[in-house]
Structures are given as structure tokens and as C-alpha cells.
């Protein structure tokens, strides 16, 4: 179940399994393999909700019994994981949308300034996808998300949806103020950022915990 916040562009998932897997990924004692598994489950549930209203086209097929007019996705869908933590969400979404294209953006946070640094981009020169799903487990300051949104806007994407497992109010505010058309889908909106710009209570550094580089 997806609950909307007062801003209709913010959607927070409300589901028993979300609560379960969120607790797993928040727990500091959770080992990397279990962390990856629960993060993938959360990515699956977010993406189901985030794609519920994708455009469809009619398609006539033959079942083993008779002809039938079904539905197929009408638009080109692009998955844009923000390296490196976003990689942990890709496979789960691809299982739902095997035809999706995957384009990568490399962004990291300068620990001295908490500002994003753009070091890699693999967006093709050809026509942009119709809908881009940005994948990043943590929406903290919003700097990386906004940089990704700008790259996709410059590429020509007209519909952008941001999928994050946990979001901070500060990050939501930054994204919605700079890119009002972007819809944000998350499993939890946490309290705040601390002085080091980590989400509280959060889950720590998602990339380190995914790849056991703590």
C-alpha cells in the first residue's frame, strides 16, 4: 500500500513486509548477504508501486484457448542507478521490467563538504527514454539526486521518478524545490540529517554495507 504525503509527489510505502525488511537493513549486526537480500526485496516493493501507472498499449494475442486483447508497456523505461549503492537495486527492478534499459551515473559525496561529485556518466547519445527511474537507496542531502535529475533532464527525459529506500526531509525538500515534477517513492521518511549529513536513524552507508567495505 502506498500512502501519499501532503505533497502529492511524495509516496511512502506502507506494508508489513516493508517494515520487516527495513528493520533488517537498519540493524547494524545484519551481515552483507542478508542486507543485500532485504534491500532487493525493498527495491522490488518500491518499484511495483512506482510503476503502477505506466502507460500501456493494447496487444492482441492467442492464449491456448482463444484470442485475447491484453496489455504491454508502451514506453521505453530506463533504470538509472547512482553508483555505487544504486547497483544493489537494479536486479530487483529488472526482474519486474526485463525490457528496461540500464544507464549509469557515478556520483560520490565529498566527505569534507558533503557535496556530490560527478565522476562518470553513461547516457547514450540517442533519444532519451520516456520514463527514467533513478535508483538510490538513500535520499540524504538530495545533492546527488538533483545532479542525476539535471543530467536526465539535459538528456531529454520528461518523466523522472526517484526510488529510495530511506529519505530524509532535507533531501525531499531539495529535490521537490529544484525539480517539482519528479515523483519520489520511498519506504520511510526518517527524522533528519546529523552533522555528518547521514540520515537519522538511517542505516549507515548503504554502499559499504552492500559490498562489505565497512
C-alpha positions as CSV (number, residue, x, y, z in Angstrom):
1,X,0.0,0.0,0.0
2,X,1.3,3.4,-0.9
3,X,0.5,6.4,1.3
4,X,0.9,9.9,-0.2
5,X,2.3,12.7,2.0
6,X,0.7,16.2,1.8
7,X,2.9,16.8,-1.3
8,X,1.3,14.5,-3.9
9,X,4.7,13.9,-5.5
10,X,5.9,12.1,-2.3
11,X,4.8,8.5,-1.9
12,X,5.7,6.4,1.2
13,X,5.2,2.7,1.1
14,X,3.1,1.3,4.0
15,X,3.3,-2.5,4.2
16,X,4.1,-5.2,6.8
17,X,6.9,-6.7,4.7
18,X,8.4,-3.2,4.2
19,X,8.5,-2.7,8.0
20,X,10.2,-6.2,8.3
21,X,12.9,-5.6,5.7
22,X,13.5,-2.1,6.8
23,X,14.4,-3.4,10.3
24,X,16.8,-5.9,8.7
25,X,18.7,-3.3,6.8
26,X,18.7,-0.8,9.7
27,X,20.2,-3.4,12.1
28,X,23.9,-2.8,12.4
29,X,24.5,-6.5,13.0
30,X,23.0,-7.6,9.7
31,X,25.7,-9.2,7.5
32,X,26.2,-8.0,3.9
33,X,24.5,-11.0,2.2
34,X,21.3,-10.6,4.3
35,X,21.5,-6.8,3.9
36,X,21.7,-7.2,0.1
37,X,18.7,-9.6,0.1
38,X,16.5,-7.3,2.1
39,X,17.5,-4.3,0.1
40,X,16.5,-6.1,-3.0
41,X,13.1,-7.0,-1.6
42,X,12.5,-3.4,-0.7
43,X,13.5,-2.3,-4.2
44,X,11.0,-4.8,-5.6
45,X,8.2,-3.4,-3.5
46,X,9.1,0.2,-4.2
47,X,9.3,-0.4,-8.0
48,X,5.9,-2.2,-8.0
49,X,4.3,0.9,-6.6
50,X,6.3,3.4,-8.6
51,X,5.4,1.7,-11.9
52,X,1.7,1.1,-11.2
53,X,0.5,3.8,-13.6
54,X,2.9,3.3,-16.5
55,X,1.3,3.8,-19.9
56,X,0.0,0.6,-21.7
57,X,-1.0,-0.3,-25.2
58,X,-3.4,-3.0,-26.3
59,X,-1.9,-6.2,-27.8
60,X,-3.9,-8.9,-29.4
61,X,-2.5,-12.4,-28.6
62,X,-3.6,-16.0,-28.8
63,X,-3.9,-17.9,-25.5
64,X,-4.0,-21.7,-25.6
65,X,-7.8,-21.4,-25.6
66,X,-8.7,-18.3,-27.8
67,X,-7.7,-14.8,-28.9
68,X,-7.4,-12.2,-26.2
69,X,-6.6,-8.4,-26.1
70,X,-4.0,-7.9,-23.4
71,X,-1.7,-5.0,-22.4
72,X,2.0,-4.3,-22.9
73,X,4.1,-1.4,-21.7
74,X,4.0,1.4,-24.2
75,X,7.0,3.5,-23.1
76,X,10.7,2.9,-23.0
77,X,11.8,2.6,-19.4
78,X,15.3,3.4,-18.2
79,X,16.8,2.4,-14.9
80,X,19.4,4.9,-13.7
81,X,21.3,3.6,-10.6
82,X,23.5,6.1,-8.9
83,X,26.8,4.3,-8.3
84,X,27.6,2.6,-6.3
85,X,24.8,1.9,-3.9
86,X,22.1,2.1,-6.6
87,X,23.5,-1.1,-8.1
88,X,22.0,-3.0,-5.3
89,X,18.5,-2.1,-6.5
90,X,19.0,-2.8,-10.3
91,X,18.5,-6.6,-10.4
92,X,15.2,-6.5,-8.4
93,X,13.7,-3.9,-10.8
94,X,14.9,-5.7,-13.9
95,X,13.1,-8.8,-12.8
96,X,9.9,-6.8,-13.0
97,X,10.8,-4.9,-16.2
98,X,13.2,-7.1,-18.2
99,X,12.9,-4.8,-21.2
100,X,14.2,-1.8,-19.2
101,X,17.4,-0.1,-20.3
102,X,20.1,0.5,-17.7
103,X,22.2,3.7,-17.7
104,X,24.7,4.5,-15.0
105,X,25.6,7.7,-13.2
106,X,28.7,7.8,-11.0
107,X,28.3,10.2,-8.1
108,X,30.0,10.2,-4.7
109,X,29.9,12.5,-1.7
110,X,32.9,14.6,-0.8
111,X,33.2,13.8,2.9
112,X,34.7,17.2,3.7
113,X,31.9,19.2,2.0
114,X,29.0,16.7,1.8
115,X,28.6,17.8,-1.8
116,X,28.2,15.4,-4.7
117,X,31.0,14.8,-7.2
118,X,30.1,13.6,-10.7
119,X,32.8,11.3,-12.0
120,X,31.0,9.0,-14.5
121,X,28.1,9.1,-16.9
122,X,26.9,6.5,-19.4
123,X,23.8,8.0,-21.0
124,X,23.6,7.2,-24.7
125,X,23.6,9.9,-27.4
126,X,20.4,8.6,-29.0
127,X,16.9,9.6,-28.0
128,X,16.2,9.6,-24.3
129,X,13.9,7.0,-22.6
130,X,10.3,8.0,-21.9
131,X,10.5,7.3,-18.2
132,X,13.6,7.2,-16.0
133,X,13.7,5.5,-12.6
134,X,16.6,6.8,-10.5
135,X,17.7,4.2,-8.1
136,X,19.5,5.2,-4.9
137,X,18.9,3.6,-1.5
138,X,19.4,6.8,0.4
139,X,18.0,10.2,-0.3
140,X,20.0,12.3,2.2
141,X,21.0,15.8,1.3
142,X,19.4,15.5,-2.1
143,X,22.6,16.7,-3.9
144,X,23.3,13.5,-5.8
145,X,19.6,13.1,-6.7
146,X,19.4,16.6,-8.1
147,X,22.5,16.2,-10.1
148,X,21.1,13.0,-11.5
149,X,17.8,14.7,-12.3
150,X,19.7,17.5,-14.1
151,X,21.6,15.0,-16.2
152,X,18.5,13.2,-17.2
153,X,16.7,16.5,-17.9
154,X,19.6,17.6,-20.1
155,X,19.4,14.3,-21.9
156,X,15.8,14.9,-22.7
157,X,13.8,12.7,-20.2
158,X,10.5,14.3,-19.5
159,X,9.3,11.9,-16.7
160,X,11.6,11.1,-13.8
161,X,10.8,9.0,-10.8
162,X,13.2,8.7,-7.8
163,X,13.2,5.4,-5.9
164,X,14.9,5.4,-2.5
165,X,14.6,3.0,0.4
166,X,15.0,5.7,3.1
167,X,14.7,9.5,2.7
168,X,15.5,12.5,4.9
169,X,13.2,15.5,5.0
170,X,16.1,17.7,3.8
171,X,16.7,15.6,0.7
172,X,13.0,15.6,-0.1
173,X,12.8,19.4,0.2
174,X,15.8,19.9,-2.1
175,X,14.5,17.6,-4.8
176,X,11.0,18.9,-4.8
177,X,12.1,22.5,-4.7
178,X,14.5,22.1,-7.6
179,X,12.6,19.5,-9.7
180,X,8.9,19.9,-8.8
181,X,7.8,17.4,-11.4
182,X,9.9,14.5,-10.0
183,X,7.9,11.9,-8.0
184,X,9.6,10.4,-5.0
185,X,8.9,6.8,-3.9
186,X,10.3,5.6,-0.6
187,X,9.8,3.1,2.2
188,X,10.5,5.6,5.0
189,X,10.9,9.3,5.7
190,X,13.3,9.5,8.7
191,X,13.8,12.2,11.2
192,X,16.7,14.3,9.9
193,X,20.3,14.5,8.9
194,X,23.1,14.6,11.5
195,X,26.1,16.9,11.5
196,X,27.9,14.4,9.1
197,X,24.9,14.5,6.7
198,X,23.9,10.9,7.5
199,X,20.2,10.1,7.8
200,X,19.0,9.6,11.4
201,X,18.2,6.8,12.3
202,X,19.0,5.6,8.8
203,X,21.1,2.6,8.1
204,X,24.6,3.9,7.8
205,X,26.5,3.9,4.4
206,X,24.4,1.7,2.1
207,X,27.3,1.2,-0.3
208,X,29.6,0.0,2.4
209,X,27.0,-2.4,3.8
210,X,26.0,-3.7,0.4
211,X,29.6,-4.6,-0.6
212,X,31.1,-5.3,2.8
213,X,33.6,-2.4,2.6
214,X,32.9,-1.0,6.1
